[in-house]
């Protein structure tokens, strides 16, 4: 007993011994933890490269039908060829999180067609239009990734769709999946009179070499690239995994500033500069190096931590640049200056002179909603005036290139007759919407038609006002921010909301005051959220009208909507 008392006296007042630290779980970084797959997605990718599923689609699934498709192919590898099952009609948004994927999905597919840099010839546009009419019930949506998405595609028709696309130099290869997805490129590359450098050759070379390359077809998750040589910085570089932005170096001349690690979704993070100036001849090698860093060091254990932004957050730009230069490039990059503030608007809406003296016309397609018929009509109009080049933008817009000065007004009138406005309209110009509940299995609310209806009514309700600058309105059907809600003046995140009467209805959480670098703001910033600020779908136009009028009444001289939204009290935003 006395011995025990003495021991207690000796230990009294001393801190308890620390438990040994638990060993950290591996993050699935190939160069550190090895290649043992740590979740089902990684197991499926290790068992068979996603690119290999094409042969099974051609030889088996298209002949034996939807029921023959293996689960790992249907819900995984099909994405490597731009295919997702679409949502079954009639399932309301309140059930999205309650049902299993197979309960939500239909036996039809969304197909995403790559248009790297947004470039289309009339032959390509007509081919997509005819595919839409023949195999996709006339559907066609322009995305904010410069792609075109079709719906209602049946597995039996996929090989014929591929044959038609490939006959005109197009593809769906790696349009989705854990791969380098479609490249954002300046839609005015090679034609803009104020362009610093044309990035077309870099985009084409990377695409030719590495899209469909098995060595890059198993990344931790999706990987997005943007390249621009235009002073408007028109490719939303702040929210891409790897971006190149034209800059004039005081010693080396025109090259690119390198940005890494941007993405939105539920954990938004802007890309950071690595402080490196990239010579035009180095772009392909630098892109490959950054991509291989993501492949080799990116986190694979948890899907929600598997984007480049999380690696950059842990490493910082200095370490990432050091690893890029020492382990992957084998040479040092020159230090470089940041790009200046954008000088002009980056959506390219309106009439603009090209460097060759001709004109391009930027038109607004509300919320990206098109159709096979409309694409044919655009091609017919362009052909009527001897035109052959179309561009898609990262803002769900369409550009018609190479218009003679004498034909500009006639082409503008023809586009207007098709519902494509080249005027700088109040909201039409700056509205975007994701796919929404109509086709997306993750969505909670309808977005496309909601956006179209809202724009129509808002332009009527606010016809008496004159905005000092466009106010962007982005609608997203779920929290994943495909429509970039955190970087809109008014961003709407779809959810079920409760009315004052206690009824649960489709609606939105509101973000206000977000934006990317533009001529109206110095740098990117996230929108402000206000506790309890939600609107129903039916109350959307009333809310937007109210807040726009408050802004116009309460703004100080030269104050933008974003500045006002971040300055005022919360009550002003409700």
SEZAPA-660828 format. One record per residue (C-alpha): x, y, z; residue in three letters. Coordinates in steps of 0.1 Angstrom, whole numbers, plus 5000, padded with zeros to 4 digits. Each point is the difference from the previous one (the first is absolute). Layout:
residues N
NODE_X_Y_Z_ala .
...
***
This chain:
residues 574
NODE_5000_5000_5000_unk .
NODE_5028_5024_5010_unk .
NODE_5018_4993_4967_unk .
NODE_4968_5009_4980_unk .
NODE_4996_5033_5020_unk .
NODE_5036_5009_4993_unk .
NODE_4995_4993_4963_unk .
NODE_4969_5022_5000_unk .
NODE_5019_5028_5016_unk .
NODE_5027_4998_4974_unk .
NODE_4976_5002_4971_unk .
NODE_4976_5026_5015_unk .
NODE_5000_5032_4980_unk .
NODE_5019_4985_4971_unk .
NODE_4983_5000_4965_unk .
NODE_4987_4967_4989_unk .
NODE_5022_4981_4976_unk .
NODE_4991_5008_4964_unk .
NODE_4985_4972_4980_unk .
NODE_5021_4991_4970_unk .
NODE_4989_5018_4969_unk .
NODE_4979_4979_4977_unk .
NODE_5017_4993_4967_unk .
NODE_4986_5022_4972_unk .
NODE_4978_4983_4975_unk .
NODE_5015_4998_4966_unk .
NODE_4985_5026_4976_unk .
NODE_5004_4978_4969_unk .
NODE_5029_5021_4986_unk .
NODE_5016_4977_4975_unk .
NODE_5036_5013_5005_unk .
NODE_4997_4999_5038_unk .
NODE_4975_4973_5009_unk .
NODE_5003_4976_4970_unk .
NODE_4972_4991_4977_unk .
NODE_4978_4978_5021_unk .
NODE_4964_5013_4994_unk .
NODE_4983_5013_5031_unk .
NODE_4963_5003_4989_unk .
NODE_4976_4984_4975_unk .
NODE_5007_5027_4973_unk .
NODE_5037_4993_5002_unk .
NODE_4995_4963_5000_unk .
NODE_4979_5002_4968_unk .
NODE_5026_5022_4983_unk .
NODE_5028_4977_5010_unk .
NODE_4981_4969_4987_unk .
NODE_4994_5015_4965_unk .
NODE_5009_5033_4984_unk .
NODE_4969_5020_4992_unk .
NODE_5011_5005_4964_unk .
NODE_4996_4962_4995_unk .
NODE_4962_5001_5004_unk .
NODE_4996_5013_4965_unk .
NODE_5006_4966_4985_unk .
NODE_4973_4985_5022_unk .
NODE_4975_5028_4990_unk .
NODE_5008_4993_4963_unk .
NODE_5000_4962_5002_unk .
NODE_4976_4991_5028_unk .
NODE_4979_5027_5017_unk .
NODE_4988_5017_4968_unk .
NODE_4988_4966_4987_unk .
NODE_4986_4984_5032_unk .
NODE_4985_5032_5015_unk .
NODE_4999_5019_5033_unk .
NODE_4994_4970_5022_unk .
NODE_5033_4984_4988_unk .
NODE_5022_5028_5014_unk .
NODE_5023_4991_5029_unk .
NODE_4995_5022_5031_unk .
NODE_5037_5012_5001_unk .
NODE_4998_5010_4964_unk .
NODE_4965_5017_5002_unk .
NODE_5008_5021_5031_unk .
NODE_5037_5005_4994_unk .
NODE_5018_4993_4968_unk .
NODE_4973_5012_4977_unk .
NODE_5010_5035_5011_unk .
NODE_5034_4996_4983_unk .
NODE_4980_5002_4967_unk .
NODE_4977_5029_5010_unk .
NODE_4970_4979_5012_unk .
NODE_4979_5003_5031_unk .
NODE_4966_4985_5007_unk .
NODE_4974_5028_5002_unk .
NODE_4973_5005_5026_unk .
NODE_4968_4981_4998_unk .
NODE_4971_5024_4994_unk .
NODE_4975_5007_5028_unk .
NODE_5023_4997_5030_unk .
NODE_4997_5032_5020_unk .
NODE_5030_5017_5016_unk .
NODE_4991_4991_5035_unk .
NODE_5008_4964_4992_unk .
NODE_5034_5006_4984_unk .
NODE_5020_4993_5032_unk .
NODE_4977_4971_5011_unk .
NODE_5003_4977_4970_unk .
NODE_5028_4979_4988_unk .
NODE_5016_5009_4966_unk .
NODE_4984_4970_4982_unk .
NODE_4966_5012_5013_unk .
NODE_5005_5035_4986_unk .
NODE_5014_4991_4966_unk .
NODE_4983_4994_4968_unk .
NODE_5011_4977_4971_unk .
NODE_5010_5030_4980_unk .
NODE_5033_5018_5000_unk .
NODE_5014_5035_4999_unk .
NODE_5028_5002_4975_unk .
NODE_5026_5028_5003_unk .
NODE_5018_5009_4968_unk .
NODE_5034_5016_5003_unk .
NODE_5006_5033_4982_unk .
NODE_5034_5009_5013_unk .
NODE_5004_5038_4998_unk .
NODE_4964_5002_4989_unk .
NODE_5009_4997_4963_unk .
NODE_4974_4987_4975_unk .
NODE_4998_5000_4962_unk .
NODE_4965_5001_4983_unk .
NODE_5005_4963_4991_unk .
NODE_5006_4991_5036_unk .
NODE_4971_5022_5012_unk .
NODE_4976_4983_4975_unk .
NODE_5013_4966_5010_unk .
NODE_4991_5006_5036_unk .
NODE_4967_5015_4991_unk .
NODE_4991_4969_4979_unk .
NODE_5011_4977_5028_unk .
NODE_4978_5020_5024_unk .
NODE_4970_4996_4977_unk .
NODE_5006_4963_4991_unk .
NODE_5010_4986_5034_unk .
NODE_4995_5026_5028_unk .
NODE_4964_5012_4996_unk .
NODE_5013_5033_4987_unk .
NODE_5018_5009_5032_unk .
NODE_5032_5020_5002_unk .
NODE_5014_5021_5028_unk .
NODE_5031_5022_5000_unk .
NODE_5020_4997_5032_unk .
NODE_5023_5024_5017_unk .
NODE_5028_4977_4991_unk .
NODE_4996_5007_4962_unk .
NODE_4985_4966_4995_unk .
NODE_4967_4989_4985_unk .
NODE_4978_4975_5019_unk .
NODE_4973_4978_4985_unk .
NODE_4973_4981_5019_unk .
NODE_4978_4970_4995_unk .
NODE_5028_4981_4983_unk .
NODE_4995_4962_4999_unk .
NODE_5029_4976_5003_unk .
NODE_4990_4983_4968_unk .
NODE_5008_5032_4981_unk .
NODE_5033_5010_5016_unk .
NODE_5023_4983_4974_unk .
NODE_4982_5018_4971_unk .
NODE_5002_5033_5019_unk .
NODE_5038_4995_5005_unk .
NODE_5004_4991_4963_unk .
NODE_4983_5032_4989_unk .
NODE_5019_5022_5024_unk .
NODE_5034_4985_4992_unk .
NODE_4993_5004_4962_unk .
NODE_5002_5037_5006_unk .
NODE_5029_5001_5024_unk .
NODE_4980_5000_5033_unk .
NODE_5000_4977_5030_unk .
NODE_4985_4993_5034_unk .
NODE_5033_4985_5013_unk .
NODE_5006_5009_5036_unk .
NODE_4972_5026_5000_unk .
NODE_4992_4988_5035_unk .
NODE_5018_4978_5026_unk .
NODE_5032_5002_5020_unk .
NODE_5019_5014_4970_unk .
NODE_5011_5032_4983_unk .
NODE_4966_5013_4990_unk .
NODE_4991_5024_4972_unk .
NODE_5024_5030_4997_unk .
NODE_4987_5035_5004_unk .
NODE_5016_5023_4975_unk .
NODE_4994_5036_4991_unk .
NODE_4971_4999_4975_unk .
NODE_5016_5028_4981_unk .
NODE_5034_4983_4997_unk .
NODE_5017_5009_4967_unk .
NODE_4975_5026_4990_unk .
NODE_4998_5028_5027_unk .
NODE_5016_5032_4990_unk .
NODE_5012_5006_5036_unk .
NODE_5012_4964_5006_unk .
NODE_5035_4997_5017_unk .
NODE_5007_4965_4987_unk .
NODE_4981_4972_4983_unk .
NODE_4998_4969_5022_unk .
NODE_4985_4977_4974_unk .
NODE_5031_4981_4991_unk .
NODE_5006_4991_5037_unk .
NODE_4964_4988_5005_unk .
NODE_5002_4979_4968_unk .
NODE_5034_4985_5009_unk .
NODE_4989_4990_5035_unk .
NODE_4968_4985_4987_unk .
NODE_5018_4981_4972_unk .
NODE_5026_4986_5023_unk .
NODE_4982_4993_5033_unk .
NODE_4962_4997_4996_unk .
NODE_4995_4962_5000_unk .
NODE_5035_4993_5013_unk .
NODE_4997_4972_5026_unk .
NODE_5029_5015_5020_unk .
NODE_4977_5030_5009_unk .
NODE_4966_4982_5001_unk .
NODE_5001_4991_5037_unk .
NODE_5002_5033_5019_unk .
NODE_4987_5004_5035_unk .
NODE_4970_5018_4987_unk .
NODE_4989_5024_4972_unk .
NODE_5026_5024_4988_unk .
NODE_4992_5033_4982_unk .
NODE_5022_5022_4979_unk .
NODE_4997_5035_4986_unk .
NODE_5022_5020_4976_unk .
NODE_4995_5035_4987_unk .
NODE_5020_5026_4982_unk .
NODE_4974_5027_5002_unk .
NODE_5002_5030_5024_unk .
NODE_4964_4993_5012_unk .
NODE_5012_4968_5017_unk .
NODE_4970_4983_4985_unk .
NODE_5004_4964_5012_unk .
NODE_4992_5003_5038_unk .
NODE_5036_4990_5008_unk .
NODE_4995_5006_5037_unk .
NODE_4978_4969_5003_unk .
NODE_5020_4975_4979_unk .
NODE_5025_4974_5012_unk .
NODE_5027_5013_4976_unk .
NODE_4998_5032_4981_unk .
NODE_5022_5021_4977_unk .
NODE_4993_5037_4997_unk .
NODE_5018_5022_4975_unk .
NODE_5024_5026_5015_unk .
NODE_5026_5023_4986_unk .
NODE_5033_4994_5018_unk .
NODE_5023_5031_5001_unk .
NODE_5030_4980_4989_unk .
NODE_4987_4969_4983_unk .
NODE_4970_5013_4982_unk .
NODE_4966_4984_4995_unk .
NODE_4994_4967_5018_unk .
NODE_4977_4986_5027_unk .
NODE_4995_5003_5037_unk .
NODE_4994_4966_5017_unk .
NODE_4971_4995_5024_unk .
NODE_4992_4968_5018_unk .
NODE_4974_4985_5023_unk .
NODE_4967_5018_4994_unk .
NODE_4966_4984_5004_unk .
NODE_4966_5008_5015_unk .
NODE_4975_4974_5011_unk .
NODE_4992_4998_5037_unk .
NODE_5035_5010_5011_unk .
NODE_5009_5029_4976_unk .
NODE_5036_5010_4996_unk .
NODE_5016_5023_4974_unk .
NODE_5030_4990_4981_unk .
NODE_5034_5015_5010_unk .
NODE_5028_5014_4979_unk .
NODE_5032_4980_5002_unk .
NODE_5019_5032_4991_unk .
NODE_5014_4984_4969_unk .
NODE_5001_5013_4964_unk .
NODE_4995_4973_4974_unk .
NODE_5014_5004_4965_unk .
NODE_4975_4991_4973_unk .
NODE_5023_4970_4991_unk .
NODE_4999_4988_5035_unk .
NODE_4962_4998_5005_unk .
NODE_4996_4964_4990_unk .
NODE_5028_4988_5022_unk .
NODE_4988_5021_5030_unk .
NODE_4964_4988_4996_unk .
NODE_5012_4964_4999_unk .
NODE_5022_5006_5031_unk .
NODE_4971_5015_5020_unk .
NODE_4977_4973_4989_unk .
NODE_5025_4972_5010_unk .
NODE_5004_5017_5034_unk .
NODE_4963_4996_5005_unk .
NODE_5001_4964_4988_unk .
NODE_5029_4991_5022_unk .
NODE_4994_5021_5032_unk .
NODE_4963_5007_4999_unk .
NODE_4979_4986_5028_unk .
NODE_4981_4968_4991_unk .
NODE_4987_4986_5033_unk .
NODE_4970_5024_5003_unk .
NODE_4981_5011_4969_unk .
NODE_4990_5033_5016_unk .
NODE_5037_5008_5005_unk .
NODE_5013_4988_4967_unk .
NODE_5002_5033_4980_unk .
NODE_5032_5019_4993_unk .
NODE_4988_5029_5023_unk .
NODE_5005_4979_5031_unk .
NODE_5035_4990_4990_unk .
NODE_5009_5037_4994_unk .
NODE_4984_5010_5033_unk .
NODE_5023_4976_5018_unk .
NODE_5032_5006_4980_unk .
NODE_4997_5037_4991_unk .
NODE_5010_5015_4966_unk .
NODE_5038_5001_5009_unk .
NODE_5002_4962_5006_unk .
NODE_4979_4992_4970_unk .
NODE_5022_5021_4977_unk .
NODE_5031_4984_5015_unk .
NODE_4988_4965_4994_unk .
NODE_4989_5009_4965_unk .
NODE_5034_5014_4991_unk .
NODE_5022_4974_5017_unk .
NODE_4981_4968_4996_unk .
NODE_4980_5004_4968_unk .
NODE_5015_5028_4978_unk .
NODE_5037_4997_5008_unk .
NODE_5005_5037_4995_unk .
NODE_4990_5033_5018_unk .
NODE_4972_5022_4987_unk .
NODE_5006_5038_4999_unk .
NODE_4983_5021_5026_unk .
NODE_4973_5021_4986_unk .
NODE_4975_5028_5006_unk .
NODE_4962_4995_5006_unk .
NODE_4977_5008_4972_unk .
NODE_4984_5035_5002_unk .
NODE_4964_5005_5008_unk .
NODE_4978_4990_4971_unk .
NODE_4995_5029_4976_unk .
NODE_4968_4990_4983_unk .
NODE_4970_4977_5007_unk .
NODE_5008_4963_4995_unk .
NODE_4966_4987_4988_unk .
NODE_5006_5015_4965_unk .
NODE_4963_5009_4996_unk .
NODE_4995_5026_4973_unk .
NODE_5017_5010_4968_unk .
NODE_5038_5000_4999_unk .
NODE_5025_5006_4973_unk .
NODE_5025_4973_4993_unk .
NODE_5037_5005_4993_unk .
NODE_4993_4993_4963_unk .
NODE_4974_5028_4997_unk .
NODE_4970_4977_5001_unk .
NODE_4977_4997_5030_unk .
NODE_4989_4974_5025_unk .
NODE_4966_5002_5016_unk .
NODE_4994_4987_5035_unk .
NODE_4965_4988_5007_unk .
NODE_4981_4990_5032_unk .
NODE_4983_4967_5002_unk .
NODE_4980_5001_5033_unk .
NODE_5014_4975_5025_unk .
NODE_5017_4980_4972_unk .
NODE_4968_4984_4989_unk .
NODE_5000_4992_4963_unk .
NODE_4986_4972_4977_unk .
NODE_5010_4981_4970_unk .
NODE_4977_5021_4979_unk .
NODE_5015_5033_5013_unk .
NODE_5036_4987_4993_unk .
NODE_4989_4993_4964_unk .
NODE_4985_5034_4997_unk .
NODE_5032_5017_5013_unk .
NODE_5019_4980_4974_unk .
NODE_4976_5010_4972_unk .
NODE_5003_5037_5009_unk .
NODE_5038_4998_5001_unk .
NODE_5001_4982_4967_unk .
NODE_4978_5026_4984_unk .
NODE_5027_5026_5006_unk .
NODE_5029_4977_4991_unk .
NODE_5011_4994_5035_unk .
NODE_5015_4968_5014_unk .
NODE_5013_5006_5035_unk .
NODE_4980_4999_5033_unk .
NODE_5014_5002_5035_unk .
NODE_4985_4991_5034_unk .
NODE_5009_5019_5031_unk .
NODE_5004_4991_5037_unk .
NODE_4969_5021_5007_unk .
NODE_4975_4979_4979_unk .
NODE_5002_5024_4971_unk .
NODE_5006_4996_4962_unk .
NODE_5022_5021_4978_unk .
NODE_4997_5002_4962_unk .
NODE_5033_5009_4984_unk .
NODE_5013_5016_4968_unk .
NODE_4970_5022_4991_unk .
NODE_5006_5026_4974_unk .
NODE_4992_5036_5011_unk .
NODE_4973_5003_4974_unk .
NODE_4982_4969_5014_unk .
NODE_5003_5008_5038_unk .
NODE_4965_5014_5005_unk .
NODE_4984_4973_4978_unk .
NODE_5016_4973_5020_unk .
NODE_4991_5017_5033_unk .
NODE_4964_5002_4988_unk .
NODE_5000_4963_4989_unk .
NODE_5014_4989_5034_unk .
NODE_4975_5021_5018_unk .
NODE_4972_4983_4980_unk .
NODE_5013_4967_5014_unk .
NODE_4998_5014_5036_unk .
NODE_5038_5006_5002_unk .
NODE_5005_5036_5011_unk .
NODE_5033_5018_4995_unk .
NODE_4988_5030_5020_unk .
NODE_5012_5006_5035_unk .
NODE_4967_4991_5016_unk .
NODE_4992_5005_5036_unk .
NODE_5002_4964_5012_unk .
NODE_4999_4978_4969_unk .
NODE_5037_5007_4995_unk .
NODE_5012_4989_5034_unk .
NODE_4977_4971_5010_unk .
NODE_5014_4965_5003_unk .
NODE_4984_4967_5011_unk .
NODE_5011_4965_5005_unk .
NODE_4981_4969_4987_unk .
NODE_4976_4999_5030_unk .
NODE_4975_4974_5011_unk .
NODE_4987_4995_4964_unk .
NODE_5030_4976_4993_unk .
NODE_5025_5001_5029_unk .
NODE_4998_4973_5028_unk .
NODE_5016_5024_5025_unk .
NODE_4976_5029_4995_unk .
NODE_4973_5012_5024_unk .
NODE_4983_5027_4979_unk .
NODE_4993_5009_4964_unk .
NODE_5025_5025_4986_unk .
NODE_4999_5004_4962_unk .
NODE_4964_5009_4996_unk .
NODE_5000_5019_5033_unk .
NODE_5028_5022_4986_unk .
NODE_4983_5005_4967_unk .
NODE_4967_5010_5016_unk .
NODE_5018_5022_5025_unk .
NODE_5019_5019_4974_unk .
NODE_4969_5006_4979_unk .
NODE_4980_5014_5030_unk .
NODE_5028_5020_5015_unk .
NODE_5007_5018_4967_unk .
NODE_4963_5010_5001_unk .
NODE_4999_5010_5037_unk .
NODE_5033_5019_4998_unk .
NODE_4995_5016_4966_unk .
NODE_5000_5035_5015_unk .
NODE_5036_4997_5015_unk .
NODE_5034_5005_4985_unk .
NODE_5027_4978_5016_unk .
NODE_5035_5015_5002_unk .
NODE_5014_4965_4993_unk .
NODE_4987_4965_4995_unk .
NODE_4988_4981_5031_unk .
NODE_5007_4963_4997_unk .
NODE_4973_4975_5011_unk .
NODE_5011_4964_5003_unk .
NODE_4977_4971_5009_unk .
NODE_5012_4966_5012_unk .
NODE_4978_4970_5008_unk .
NODE_5022_4987_5028_unk .
NODE_5029_5011_5022_unk .
NODE_5027_4989_4975_unk .
NODE_5002_5034_4982_unk .
NODE_5002_4988_4964_unk .
NODE_4985_5034_4991_unk .
NODE_5026_5019_5022_unk .
NODE_4975_5014_5026_unk .
NODE_5027_5012_5024_unk .
NODE_5015_5023_4973_unk .
NODE_4968_5016_4988_unk .
NODE_4985_5033_5010_unk .
NODE_4969_4980_5010_unk .
NODE_5007_4963_5004_unk .
NODE_4971_4976_5007_unk .
NODE_5007_4965_5015_unk .
NODE_4971_4977_4996_unk .
NODE_4984_4984_5031_unk .
NODE_4967_4993_5015_unk .
NODE_4988_5030_5021_unk .
NODE_4973_5004_5025_unk .
NODE_4974_5027_4994_unk .
NODE_4984_5021_5027_unk .
NODE_4971_4976_5000_unk .
NODE_5023_4971_5007_unk .
NODE_4998_4985_4965_unk .
NODE_5031_4985_4985_unk .
NODE_5006_5012_4964_unk .
NODE_5028_5004_4975_unk .
NODE_5021_5030_5005_unk .
NODE_5035_5014_5004_unk .
NODE_5026_5012_5025_unk .
NODE_5012_5034_4989_unk .
NODE_5036_5011_4996_unk .
NODE_5006_5036_4991_unk .
NODE_5031_5020_4989_unk .
NODE_5022_4974_4985_unk .
NODE_5021_5003_4969_unk .
NODE_5032_4992_4981_unk .
NODE_5025_5026_4989_unk .
NODE_4985_5023_4974_unk .
NODE_5001_5036_4988_unk .
NODE_4976_5007_5029_unk .
NODE_5020_4984_5028_unk .
NODE_5037_4995_5007_unk .
NODE_5000_4964_5012_unk .
NODE_4978_4970_5005_unk .
NODE_4978_4999_5031_unk .
NODE_4973_4976_5014_unk .
NODE_4964_5011_5005_unk .
NODE_4987_5009_5033_unk .
NODE_4975_4977_5017_unk .
NODE_4974_5014_5025_unk .
NODE_4986_4978_5027_unk .
NODE_4965_4989_4991_unk .
NODE_5000_5017_4965_unk .
NODE_4981_4976_4978_unk .
NODE_4974_5005_4973_unk .
NODE_4975_4977_4985_unk .
NODE_5000_4993_4963_unk .
NODE_4967_5019_4997_unk .
NODE_5014_5029_5019_unk .
NODE_5032_5003_4980_unk .
NODE_4991_5029_4977_unk .
NODE_4985_5020_5028_unk .
NODE_5032_4997_5021_unk .
NODE_5024_5009_4971_unk .
NODE_4979_5030_4991_unk .
NODE_4999_5012_5036_unk .
NODE_5038_4996_5005_unk .
NODE_5009_5017_4967_unk .
NODE_4978_5030_5008_unk .
NODE_5015_5002_5034_unk .
NODE_5035_5000_4985_unk .
NODE_4991_5028_4976_unk .
NODE_4985_5021_5027_unk .
NODE_5028_4994_5025_unk .
NODE_5032_4997_4981_unk .
NODE_5027_5027_5003_unk .
NODE_5015_5015_4968_unk .
NODE_5018_4974_4979_unk .
NODE_4992_4972_5025_unk .
NODE_4995_4966_4984_unk .
NODE_4973_4976_5011_unk .
NODE_5026_4977_5016_unk .
NODE_5015_5029_5020_unk .
NODE_4965_5011_5011_unk .
NODE_4990_4965_5010_unk .
NODE_5031_4995_5022_unk .
NODE_4996_5035_5016_unk .
NODE_4963_5001_5010_unk .
NODE_4984_4985_5031_unk .
NODE_4985_4966_4997_unk .
NODE_4964_5014_5002_unk .
NODE_5006_5018_4967_unk .
NODE_5006_4967_4983_unk .
NODE_4969_4983_5012_unk .
***
